[in-house]
Amino acid sequence: MGGDTVRRPCSISCAPTHDARRTTHDDVDVDVVLVFLPAELVARLIGPLLARLRSGTRVLAPEQAALDAQPAPQRSTLLVTDAGVTVVHEWRA
């Protein structure tokens, strides 16, 4: 994240129906959202989630599986560590 500053931590919990319009926070004012869900859920949730976030908020999703999400990620970065390999997909609201 370079010189970016995260103002405060916040978690967003989707309802059991995985409906991104129903969260535990009505006012979603965060800098970064980390989505750690199966690829098929990320693909279904990304559009509604981006619509709820303020402009400039980043959404990150680490995935090993192919991600068929719309909108498509604006950037995908290969992440290689001693523990394994993944791809981190990034969208901006």
Backbone as CSV, one residue per row, in Angstrom:
resi,resn,N_x,N_y,N_z,CA_x,CA_y,CA_z,C_x,C_y,C_z
1,MET,0.812,-1.179,0.000,0.000,0.000,0.000,0.862,1.253,0.000
2,GLY,2.129,1.121,-0.001,2.991,2.287,-0.086,2.777,3.224,1.074
3,GLY,2.537,4.510,0.780,2.355,5.505,1.813,0.920,5.686,2.246
4,ASP,0.018,4.823,1.769,-1.388,4.951,2.145,-1.575,4.681,3.636
5,THR,-2.563,5.317,4.221,-2.877,5.120,5.627,-4.287,4.575,5.754
6,VAL,-4.436,3.524,6.532,-5.759,2.973,6.805,-6.279,3.667,8.054
7,ARG,-7.460,4.298,7.959,-8.003,5.086,9.061,-8.421,4.242,10.250
8,ARG,-9.150,3.165,10.013,-9.634,2.333,11.108,-10.039,0.980,10.548
9,PRO,-9.873,-0.078,11.330,-10.306,-1.388,10.852,-11.818,-1.503,10.917
10,CYS,-12.384,-2.275,10.020,-13.829,-2.476,9.978,-14.092,-3.779,9.253
11,SER,-14.993,-4.587,9.762,-15.353,-5.815,9.055,-16.746,-5.667,8.486
12,ILE,-16.961,-6.269,7.335,-18.267,-6.265,6.690,-18.714,-7.712,6.602
13,SER,-19.799,-8.026,7.259,-20.294,-9.396,7.263,-21.526,-9.485,6.383
14,CYS,-21.478,-10.360,5.400,-22.653,-10.559,4.546,-23.640,-11.469,5.250
15,ALA,-24.905,-11.250,4.970,-25.954,-12.089,5.546,-25.799,-13.513,5.045
16,PRO,-26.425,-14.492,5.705,-26.300,-15.891,5.269,-26.670,-16.120,3.807
17,THR,-27.471,-15.224,3.216,-27.832,-15.375,1.812,-26.715,-14.886,0.896
18,HIS,-25.622,-14.387,1.481,-24.499,-13.829,0.728,-24.953,-12.654,-0.134
19,ASP,-25.827,-11.843,0.430,-26.354,-10.667,-0.258,-25.536,-9.460,0.181
20,ALA,-24.692,-8.924,-0.715,-23.802,-7.818,-0.374,-24.564,-6.550,-0.027
21,ARG,-25.863,-6.501,-0.323,-26.650,-5.316,0.023,-27.043,-5.326,1.491
22,ARG,-26.919,-6.476,2.153,-27.286,-6.596,3.563,-26.031,-6.835,4.372
23,THR,-25.473,-5.778,4.923,-24.263,-5.899,5.725,-24.547,-5.452,7.146
24,THR,-23.587,-5.680,8.033,-23.747,-5.243,9.414,-23.436,-3.760,9.552
25,HIS,-22.958,-3.114,8.511,-22.647,-1.685,8.526,-23.406,-1.002,7.396
26,ASP,-24.358,-0.134,7.740,-25.093,0.584,6.709,-24.215,1.603,6.004
27,ASP,-23.324,2.262,6.755,-22.422,3.264,6.192,-21.055,2.614,6.024
28,VAL,-20.754,2.160,4.825,-19.502,1.450,4.574,-18.443,2.469,4.164
29,ASP,-17.673,2.948,5.156,-16.653,3.964,4.931,-15.299,3.386,5.330
30,VAL,-14.723,2.590,4.442,-13.439,1.946,4.695,-12.499,2.230,3.528
31,ASP,-11.205,2.002,3.738,-10.207,2.228,2.700,-9.956,0.984,1.854
32,VAL,-9.932,-0.176,2.516,-9.622,-1.444,1.851,-10.564,-2.515,2.376
33,VAL,-11.098,-3.326,1.470,-11.922,-4.478,1.847,-11.201,-5.723,1.342
34,LEU,-10.909,-6.650,2.247,-10.313,-7.926,1.876,-11.426,-8.956,1.828
35,VAL,-11.649,-9.531,0.652,-12.701,-10.522,0.451,-12.027,-11.885,0.360
36,PHE,-12.212,-12.701,1.381,-11.594,-14.016,1.405,-12.703,-15.055,1.376
37,LEU,-13.255,-15.260,0.184,-14.375,-16.165,-0.050,-14.078,-17.026,-1.268
38,PRO,-14.825,-18.113,-1.467,-14.656,-18.898,-2.692,-14.893,-18.036,-3.940
39,ALA,-14.196,-18.360,-5.012,-14.231,-17.556,-6.244,-15.650,-17.329,-6.757
40,GLU,-16.519,-18.335,-6.663,-17.874,-18.158,-7.190,-18.665,-17.131,-6.374
41,LEU,-18.394,-17.020,-5.081,-19.062,-16.002,-4.266,-18.500,-14.614,-4.546
42,VAL,-17.193,-14.527,-4.716,-16.581,-13.232,-5.066,-17.193,-12.726,-6.369
43,ALA,-17.330,-13.605,-7.346,-17.884,-13.212,-8.642,-19.309,-12.670,-8.492
44,ARG,-20.101,-13.257,-7.599,-21.485,-12.803,-7.399,-21.568,-11.527,-6.575
45,LEU,-20.637,-11.334,-5.651,-20.726,-10.219,-4.704,-20.014,-8.947,-5.129
46,ILE,-19.043,-9.031,-6.028,-18.181,-7.879,-6.291,-18.957,-6.666,-6.823
47,GLY,-19.876,-6.857,-7.740,-20.634,-5.729,-8.285,-21.449,-5.000,-7.225
48,PRO,-22.312,-5.720,-6.465,-23.074,-5.058,-5.411,-22.189,-4.442,-4.322
49,LEU,-21.082,-5.096,-3.999,-20.181,-4.556,-2.982,-19.560,-3.245,-3.438
50,LEU,-19.045,-3.200,-4.668,-18.447,-1.962,-5.186,-19.451,-0.816,-5.191
51,ALA,-20.712,-1.130,-5.462,-21.750,-0.100,-5.485,-21.980,0.511,-4.105
52,ARG,-21.675,-0.216,-3.034,-21.889,0.267,-1.662,-20.730,1.082,-1.122
53,LEU,-19.566,0.990,-1.751,-18.366,1.621,-1.201,-18.158,3.022,-1.760
54,ARG,-17.480,3.859,-0.972,-17.186,5.204,-1.462,-16.099,5.128,-2.523
55,SER,-16.053,6.139,-3.360,-15.086,6.205,-4.454,-13.661,6.111,-3.911
56,GLY,-12.850,5.291,-4.565,-11.453,5.143,-4.177,-11.168,3.975,-3.269
57,THR,-12.203,3.374,-2.676,-12.001,2.218,-1.809,-11.499,1.048,-2.640
58,ARG,-10.496,0.343,-2.128,-9.966,-0.829,-2.824,-10.577,-2.102,-2.268
59,VAL,-10.878,-3.031,-3.167,-11.349,-4.363,-2.788,-10.309,-5.355,-3.284
60,LEU,-9.798,-6.173,-2.373,-8.780,-7.168,-2.707,-9.341,-8.560,-2.470
61,ALA,-9.065,-9.471,-3.407,-9.512,-10.858,-3.281,-8.389,-11.789,-3.686
62,PRO,-7.781,-12.509,-2.724,-6.779,-13.508,-3.075,-7.470,-14.781,-3.544
63,GLU,-7.057,-15.295,-4.682,-7.707,-16.478,-5.261,-6.687,-17.396,-5.915
64,GLN,-6.857,-18.695,-5.748,-6.095,-19.656,-6.535,-6.900,-20.098,-7.742
65,ALA,-8.215,-20.039,-7.659,-9.089,-20.468,-8.746,-9.283,-19.327,-9.747
66,ALA,-9.652,-19.671,-10.948,-9.971,-18.650,-11.951,-11.146,-17.823,-11.452
67,LEU,-11.114,-16.524,-11.709,-12.144,-15.621,-11.215,-12.895,-15.020,-12.386
68,ASP,-14.165,-15.398,-12.523,-15.001,-14.908,-13.617,-15.971,-13.877,-13.053
69,ALA,-15.430,-12.715,-12.666,-16.243,-11.685,-12.013,-16.489,-10.524,-12.958
70,GLN,-17.663,-9.924,-12.806,-17.994,-8.704,-13.537,-18.405,-7.661,-12.522
71,PRO,-17.757,-6.534,-12.467,-16.714,-6.125,-13.395,-15.422,-6.901,-13.165
72,ALA,-14.617,-6.974,-14.215,-13.331,-7.661,-14.120,-12.398,-6.862,-13.202
73,PRO,-11.460,-7.531,-12.543,-10.498,-6.802,-11.711,-9.720,-5.780,-12.540
74,GLN,-9.407,-4.652,-11.910,-8.606,-3.639,-12.601,-7.130,-4.003,-12.598
75,ARG,-6.753,-4.851,-11.634,-5.363,-5.302,-11.581,-5.328,-6.659,-10.899
76,SER,-4.463,-7.535,-11.369,-4.228,-8.834,-10.745,-2.725,-8.985,-10.564
77,THR,-2.316,-9.322,-9.341,-0.898,-9.386,-9.004,-0.555,-10.774,-8.484
78,LEU,0.463,-11.395,-9.070,0.951,-12.683,-8.596,1.700,-12.463,-7.284
79,LEU,1.364,-13.253,-6.270,2.005,-13.150,-4.962,2.653,-14.487,-4.641
80,VAL,3.977,-14.482,-4.536,4.741,-15.692,-4.256,5.433,-15.522,-2.906
81,THR,5.181,-16.458,-1.990,5.831,-16.442,-0.681,6.383,-17.830,-0.386
82,ASP,7.085,-17.963,0.717,7.568,-19.285,1.123,6.414,-20.234,1.416
83,ALA,5.256,-19.677,1.800,4.101,-20.495,2.164,3.261,-20.919,0.967
84,GLY,3.442,-20.275,-0.184,2.636,-20.652,-1.342,2.531,-19.552,-2.377
85,VAL,1.643,-19.784,-3.337,1.449,-18.866,-4.463,-0.041,-18.553,-4.579
86,THR,-0.363,-17.299,-4.840,-1.748,-16.910,-5.088,-1.751,-15.705,-6.018
87,VAL,-2.917,-15.316,-6.459,-3.095,-14.101,-7.244,-4.025,-13.200,-6.435
88,VAL,-3.647,-11.942,-6.280,-4.500,-10.975,-5.578,-5.145,-10.088,-6.632
89,HIS,-6.469,-10.132,-6.698,-7.227,-9.311,-7.648,-7.638,-8.018,-6.948
90,GLU,-7.607,-6.901,-7.689,-7.931,-5.600,-7.093,-8.963,-4.867,-7.946
91,TRP,-9.950,-4.310,-7.242,-10.946,-3.416,-7.851,-10.906,-2.115,-7.064
92,ARG,-11.326,-1.028,-7.689,-11.520,0.248,-6.984,-12.942,0.705,-7.203
93,ALA,-13.564,1.108,-6.116,-14.938,1.609,-6.189,-14.950,2.974,-6.859
